[in-house]
C-alpha cells in the first residue's frame, strides 16, 4: 500500500508536468508533492505508528497520530485543488485513515476523500459522466470492505493464537505434573527394590548374628560381613539416585546376564540360587535391562524374607521377539489372588514389578500354591508397542 501511494503520487506529478509545463502553479505543486511524500515517510516519527505510515500498533489513537493524519490529508487536499489528477492518491489514504482513526471517524474521512475524488474527476471531465460519480464510491466501498474483512480475520487469528499459546502452556504444565508423578513412582520403585530390600536383608542378617553370637561366633561374623556387603551395595544405589545413573551392576559395559549371575552369587549366602540362560542372547535396551534386574532383585528379596525357600532357579530366556525372566522357588508359596486383592499384599514389591513390566509393554504372571513354591515370570517384548 505504501508503494502504491508513492507510485500514484509520482504518476500524478509526472502527468501534471507533462501536460502543464511552465505554469505559475507548477512550483507549488512540486513543493506540496515533496511535502506530502516527506510527511508520509515520516509517519512513524510524527505519530503515524511503528508499523509504518498509518500504523496503530500502540494501545489506541493519539493526538500525534491525528495531527500527522490531518497534515497528510491537508497536503493532499491542496494538491487536488491545484491539480485534480492527484485525486487517485486517495486510495492508499483510505487505508491510512482506517488504520489510524476509530471506526466512525475513519468512515467519515473515507466519505470526505471520496467526495473530493468525485469533484476532482468531474473537473477533469469535459462533461457530466455517471461513471465518474459512481466509480470512486464503489472503489472506496471495496477498499473499506477489504480492510474491515482483513481486520476481522486478523482479530480471529490473534484469538486463535492466544488460545493455542494458552493450550500449549496448559499442556506443558500437565506434562510437567505427569512427569513429576512418573518420576516419583519410578523413584519409589527404585528405593523399594534396592534400599528398602537391602535394609530388610541387613536387619534379618544382624538379627541372626545377634542370636548366634554366643553359640557360633564364626557364623555371626559371616552374617555381619554379608550385612556389610549389602550396606555397600545400598550406598552405591543411593549415590546412583543422586547422580541419576544406570544401575551400578551395568558399570563397565556389563550385560544383564552378568548382572543376574552376580546377583545369584550374592544371594546364595542366604539361599541357593541357580542361574542359567536359554536361547541366543541379544543386546537389550537399557530400560529393559534395568527393569528385569530390579524385578529379579525384588523377587529374590521376597523369597529370602517371606518364602522360607532353600533353592531358587533364576532363568533368562531369549525367545526371538521377547525376553522372559523366570524366578522359581521351593518355598511355602501363597495365594496370588489374595495377595493381589485390595489390602491383601504386604508392601509394594509385586505392584512395583507389575508397573515396571507394564511400562515396557510386557506381562507379569505369578503361579503359586500354598506349600508348593512360587514361579514368577516377567515377559517383555523386544520392540515396545
C-alpha positions as CSV (number, residue, x, y, z in Angstrom):
1,X,0.0,0.0,0.0
2,X,2.9,2.4,0.7
3,X,4.4,1.6,-2.7
4,X,1.1,2.2,-4.4
5,X,0.8,5.6,-2.7
6,X,4.3,6.8,-3.9
7,X,3.6,5.3,-7.4
8,X,0.3,7.2,-7.7
9,X,1.9,10.4,-6.3
10,X,4.8,10.2,-8.8
11,X,2.5,9.4,-11.7
12,X,0.2,12.3,-10.9
13,X,3.1,14.7,-10.7
14,X,4.6,13.4,-14.0
15,X,1.2,13.8,-15.7
16,X,0.9,17.4,-14.5
17,X,4.4,18.3,-15.5
18,X,3.9,16.8,-19.0
19,X,0.5,18.5,-19.6
20,X,1.1,21.8,-17.8
21,X,4.8,22.8,-18.2
22,X,5.9,26.2,-17.0
23,X,2.7,27.2,-15.3
24,X,2.8,29.5,-12.3
25,X,1.3,26.8,-10.0
26,X,3.9,24.3,-11.0
27,X,6.5,25.2,-8.3
28,X,3.7,25.0,-5.7
29,X,2.6,21.6,-6.9
30,X,6.1,20.3,-6.8
31,X,6.6,21.7,-3.3
32,X,3.4,20.2,-2.0
33,X,4.1,16.9,-3.6
34,X,7.5,16.8,-1.9
35,X,5.9,17.8,1.4
36,X,3.2,15.1,1.1
37,X,5.8,12.5,0.3
38,X,8.0,13.6,3.3
39,X,5.1,13.6,5.7
40,X,4.1,10.1,4.6
41,X,7.6,8.8,5.0
42,X,8.0,10.5,8.5
43,X,4.7,8.9,9.7
44,X,6.3,6.7,12.4
45,X,8.4,9.6,13.7
46,X,5.5,12.1,13.7
47,X,3.0,9.7,15.2
48,X,1.8,7.5,12.4
49,X,2.6,4.4,14.4
50,X,5.5,1.9,14.5
51,X,4.1,-0.2,11.7
52,X,4.7,2.4,9.0
53,X,2.6,5.3,7.9
54,X,-0.8,5.0,9.4
55,X,0.2,2.1,11.7
56,X,-1.6,1.7,15.0
57,X,0.4,-0.9,16.9
58,X,0.1,1.1,20.1
59,X,-2.8,0.9,22.6
60,X,-5.0,3.4,20.7
61,X,-5.1,6.5,18.5
62,X,-3.3,9.5,19.9
63,X,-3.2,13.2,19.3
64,X,0.1,12.9,17.5
65,X,-1.4,10.4,15.0
66,X,-4.4,12.6,14.5
67,X,-2.1,15.6,13.8
68,X,0.0,13.6,11.4
69,X,-3.0,12.3,9.5
70,X,-4.5,15.8,9.4
71,X,-1.3,17.2,7.8
72,X,-1.2,14.4,5.2
73,X,-4.9,14.9,4.2
74,X,-4.5,18.7,4.2
75,X,-1.5,18.5,1.9
76,X,-3.4,16.1,-0.4
77,X,-6.4,18.4,-0.5
78,X,-4.3,21.3,-1.6
79,X,-2.8,19.2,-4.3
80,X,-6.2,18.1,-5.5
81,X,-7.4,21.7,-5.6
82,X,-4.4,22.8,-7.6
83,X,-4.3,19.7,-9.8
84,X,-7.3,17.2,-9.9
85,X,-5.1,14.4,-11.3
86,X,-3.7,13.9,-7.7
87,X,-7.2,12.6,-6.7
88,X,-6.4,8.9,-7.1
89,X,-3.8,9.1,-4.3
90,X,-6.8,8.9,-2.0
91,X,-7.0,5.1,-2.3
92,X,-3.9,4.5,-0.2
93,X,-5.1,7.3,2.1
94,X,-8.3,5.3,2.7
95,X,-6.3,2.6,4.4
96,X,-4.1,5.1,6.3
97,X,-7.3,6.7,7.8
98,X,-8.9,3.3,8.5
99,X,-5.7,2.2,10.4
100,X,-5.3,5.4,12.3
101,X,-8.8,6.6,13.3
102,X,-11.6,4.9,15.2
103,X,-14.3,3.2,13.1
104,X,-16.8,6.0,12.8
105,X,-14.2,8.7,12.3
106,X,-12.4,6.7,9.6
107,X,-15.7,6.2,7.7
108,X,-16.3,10.0,7.8
109,X,-12.8,10.5,6.5
110,X,-13.3,8.0,3.7
111,X,-16.6,9.7,2.7
112,X,-14.8,13.1,2.6
113,X,-12.0,11.8,0.5
114,X,-14.4,10.1,-1.9
115,X,-16.4,13.3,-2.3
116,X,-13.2,15.2,-3.2
117,X,-12.2,12.5,-5.7
118,X,-15.6,12.8,-7.4
119,X,-15.3,16.5,-7.6
120,X,-11.8,16.4,-9.0
121,X,-12.8,13.8,-11.6
122,X,-15.7,16.0,-12.7
123,X,-13.4,19.0,-13.0
124,X,-11.2,17.0,-15.4
125,X,-14.1,15.7,-17.5
126,X,-15.4,17.7,-20.4
127,X,-19.0,16.9,-19.4
128,X,-21.0,15.0,-16.9
129,X,-20.1,11.3,-16.7
130,X,-22.1,9.0,-14.4
131,X,-19.1,6.7,-14.1
132,X,-17.1,9.5,-12.5
133,X,-19.8,9.8,-9.9
134,X,-20.3,6.1,-9.2
135,X,-16.8,4.7,-9.7
136,X,-15.0,6.5,-6.8
137,X,-17.7,5.5,-4.2
138,X,-17.5,1.9,-5.4
139,X,-13.7,1.8,-5.1
140,X,-14.0,3.4,-1.6
141,X,-16.6,0.8,-0.6
142,X,-14.5,-2.1,-1.9
143,X,-11.4,-0.8,-0.1
144,X,-13.2,-0.3,3.1
145,X,-14.8,-3.8,2.9
146,X,-11.5,-5.4,2.2
147,X,-9.9,-3.6,5.2
148,X,-12.7,-4.5,7.6
149,X,-12.6,-8.1,6.5
150,X,-8.8,-8.3,6.9
151,X,-9.0,-6.7,10.3
152,X,-11.6,-9.3,11.4
153,X,-9.5,-12.1,10.1
154,X,-6.5,-10.8,11.9
155,X,-8.5,-10.5,15.2
156,X,-9.7,-14.1,14.8
157,X,-6.1,-15.2,14.1
158,X,-4.9,-13.4,17.2
159,X,-7.6,-15.0,19.3
160,X,-6.7,-18.4,17.8
161,X,-3.0,-17.8,18.5
162,X,-3.8,-16.8,22.1
163,X,-5.9,-20.0,22.6
164,X,-3.1,-22.1,21.1
165,X,-0.5,-20.5,23.4
166,X,-2.7,-20.9,26.4
167,X,-3.4,-24.6,25.5
168,X,0.3,-25.2,24.9
169,X,1.1,-23.8,28.4
170,X,-1.6,-25.9,30.0
171,X,-0.4,-29.0,28.1
172,X,3.2,-28.2,29.2
173,X,2.0,-27.8,32.8
174,X,0.1,-31.1,32.6
175,X,3.2,-32.9,31.1
176,X,5.3,-31.5,33.9
177,X,2.9,-32.8,36.5
178,X,2.7,-36.2,34.9
179,X,6.4,-36.3,34.6
180,X,6.8,-35.5,38.3
181,X,4.3,-38.2,39.2
182,X,6.1,-40.7,37.0
183,X,9.4,-39.8,38.4
184,X,8.1,-40.2,41.9
185,X,6.7,-43.6,41.1
186,X,10.0,-44.6,39.5
187,X,12.0,-43.5,42.5
188,X,9.6,-45.2,44.9
189,X,10.0,-48.5,42.9
190,X,13.8,-48.0,42.8
191,X,14.0,-47.3,46.5
192,X,11.8,-50.3,47.3
193,X,13.7,-52.7,45.1
194,X,17.1,-51.6,46.3
195,X,17.5,-49.6,49.5
196,X,14.4,-50.9,51.3
197,X,15.1,-54.5,50.3
198,X,18.8,-54.1,51.3
199,X,17.8,-52.7,54.7
200,X,15.4,-55.5,55.3
201,X,18.1,-58.1,54.5
202,X,20.6,-56.3,56.7
203,X,18.0,-56.4,59.6
204,X,17.5,-60.1,59.1
205,X,21.2,-60.8,59.0
206,X,22.0,-58.7,62.0
207,X,19.2,-60.3,64.0
208,X,20.6,-63.7,63.0
209,X,24.1,-62.6,64.1
210,X,22.7,-61.4,67.4
211,X,21.0,-64.8,68.1
212,X,24.1,-66.9,67.2
213,X,26.8,-64.6,68.6
214,X,27.4,-66.5,71.8
215,X,26.9,-70.0,70.4
216,X,28.5,-69.7,66.9
217,X,30.7,-66.6,66.7
218,X,32.0,-67.5,63.2
219,X,28.5,-67.8,61.8
220,X,27.6,-64.5,63.4
221,X,30.7,-62.8,61.8
222,X,29.6,-64.2,58.4
223,X,26.2,-62.6,58.9
224,X,27.8,-59.3,59.8
225,X,30.1,-59.4,56.8
226,X,27.2,-60.2,54.5
227,X,25.2,-57.3,56.0
228,X,28.2,-55.0,55.4
229,X,28.3,-56.1,51.7
230,X,24.6,-55.3,51.4
231,X,25.2,-51.9,53.0
232,X,27.9,-51.2,50.5
233,X,25.6,-52.0,47.6
234,X,22.9,-49.8,49.2
235,X,25.4,-47.0,49.4
236,X,26.2,-47.4,45.6
237,X,22.5,-47.3,44.9
238,X,22.0,-44.2,47.0
239,X,24.8,-42.4,45.1
240,X,23.2,-43.5,41.8
241,X,20.0,-41.8,42.8
242,X,21.9,-38.6,43.4
243,X,23.6,-38.7,40.1
244,X,20.7,-40.4,38.2
245,X,23.0,-43.0,36.7
246,X,22.3,-46.5,35.4
247,X,22.3,-49.4,37.9
248,X,25.9,-49.9,39.1
249,X,25.7,-53.6,38.1
250,X,25.9,-52.4,34.5
251,X,29.1,-50.3,35.0
252,X,31.9,-51.1,32.8
253,X,29.7,-52.4,30.0
254,X,28.4,-55.4,31.9
255,X,25.2,-57.0,30.4
256,X,22.1,-58.3,32.0
257,X,23.4,-61.9,32.2
258,X,26.5,-60.8,34.1
259,X,24.4,-58.7,36.5
260,X,22.0,-61.6,37.1
261,X,24.8,-64.0,37.6
262,X,26.5,-61.7,40.1
263,X,23.1,-61.2,41.9
264,X,22.6,-65.0,42.1
265,X,26.1,-65.4,43.6
266,X,25.4,-62.7,46.2
267,X,22.0,-64.1,47.2
268,X,23.5,-67.6,47.5
269,X,24.7,-66.7,51.1
270,X,21.1,-66.9,52.3
271,X,19.5,-69.3,49.8
272,X,20.9,-71.4,47.0
273,X,20.3,-69.6,43.7
274,X,21.0,-71.2,40.3
275,X,21.1,-69.0,37.2
276,X,21.1,-70.1,33.6
277,X,20.4,-68.7,30.2
278,X,18.2,-70.2,27.4
279,X,18.3,-69.1,23.8
280,X,20.7,-66.8,21.9
281,X,21.4,-63.7,23.8
282,X,20.8,-60.3,22.1
283,X,21.6,-56.8,23.2
284,X,18.8,-55.3,25.3
285,X,17.7,-51.7,25.7
286,X,18.9,-50.0,29.0
287,X,15.3,-49.7,30.2
288,X,14.7,-53.5,29.7
289,X,17.9,-54.4,31.4
290,X,17.3,-52.2,34.4
291,X,13.7,-53.3,34.8
292,X,14.5,-57.1,34.7
293,X,17.3,-56.6,37.1
294,X,15.1,-54.8,39.5
295,X,12.4,-57.4,39.2
296,X,15.0,-60.1,39.9
297,X,16.3,-58.2,43.0
298,X,12.8,-57.7,44.3
299,X,11.7,-61.3,43.7
300,X,14.8,-62.7,45.4
301,X,14.3,-60.3,48.3
302,X,10.7,-61.6,48.7
303,X,11.9,-65.2,48.6
304,X,14.5,-64.5,51.3
305,X,12.1,-62.6,53.5
306,X,8.8,-64.5,53.1
307,X,9.2,-67.8,51.2
308,X,11.5,-69.8,53.6
309,X,12.9,-71.4,50.4
310,X,16.1,-73.4,50.1
311,X,16.7,-73.2,46.4
312,X,15.7,-70.7,43.7
313,X,16.0,-71.1,39.9
314,X,16.7,-67.8,38.0
315,X,16.2,-68.3,34.3
316,X,16.7,-65.7,31.5
317,X,15.2,-66.8,28.2
318,X,15.5,-65.2,24.8
319,X,12.5,-66.2,22.6
320,X,13.1,-64.2,19.5
321,X,10.7,-61.4,19.8
322,X,10.7,-61.2,23.6
323,X,12.8,-61.9,26.6
324,X,11.5,-63.7,29.7
325,X,12.8,-63.8,33.2
326,X,11.6,-66.6,35.4
327,X,12.2,-66.9,39.2
328,X,11.1,-70.2,40.7
329,X,11.5,-71.2,44.4
330,X,10.6,-74.2,46.5
331,X,9.3,-72.1,49.4
332,X,6.0,-72.1,51.3
333,X,4.1,-70.4,48.4
334,X,1.0,-68.2,48.8
335,X,-2.4,-67.4,47.2
336,X,-1.8,-65.0,44.3
337,X,-5.5,-64.0,44.3
338,X,-5.5,-63.0,47.9
339,X,-2.2,-61.1,47.5
340,X,-3.5,-59.1,44.6
341,X,-6.8,-58.2,46.3
342,X,-7.1,-54.8,47.9
343,X,-5.3,-54.9,51.2
344,X,-4.1,-58.4,50.5
345,X,-0.4,-57.6,49.6
346,X,2.1,-56.7,52.2
347,X,4.4,-54.0,50.9
348,X,4.9,-52.7,47.3
349,X,7.0,-55.5,45.8
350,X,4.5,-57.1,43.4
351,X,2.7,-53.9,42.4
352,X,6.1,-52.3,41.6
353,X,7.1,-55.3,39.4
354,X,3.8,-55.1,37.5
355,X,4.3,-51.4,37.0
356,X,7.8,-51.9,35.6
357,X,6.7,-54.6,33.2
358,X,3.6,-52.7,32.1
359,X,5.7,-49.6,31.3
360,X,7.6,-51.8,28.8
361,X,4.5,-53.3,27.2
362,X,5.1,-56.7,28.9
363,X,3.3,-59.0,31.3
364,X,3.9,-60.4,34.7
365,X,2.5,-63.7,35.8
366,X,2.6,-65.5,39.2
367,X,1.9,-69.1,39.7
368,X,1.8,-70.3,43.3
369,X,0.0,-72.7,45.6
370,X,0.4,-72.6,49.4
371,X,3.0,-75.2,50.4
372,X,4.3,-75.8,46.8
373,X,6.5,-72.9,46.0
374,X,6.2,-70.0,43.6
375,X,7.0,-69.2,39.9
376,X,7.2,-65.6,38.9
377,X,7.6,-64.8,35.1
378,X,8.2,-61.4,33.6
379,X,7.9,-61.3,29.8
380,X,9.0,-58.1,27.9
381,X,8.8,-57.6,24.1
382,X,12.0,-56.6,22.5
383,X,10.1,-54.0,20.5
384,X,7.9,-52.0,22.8
385,X,4.4,-51.3,21.2
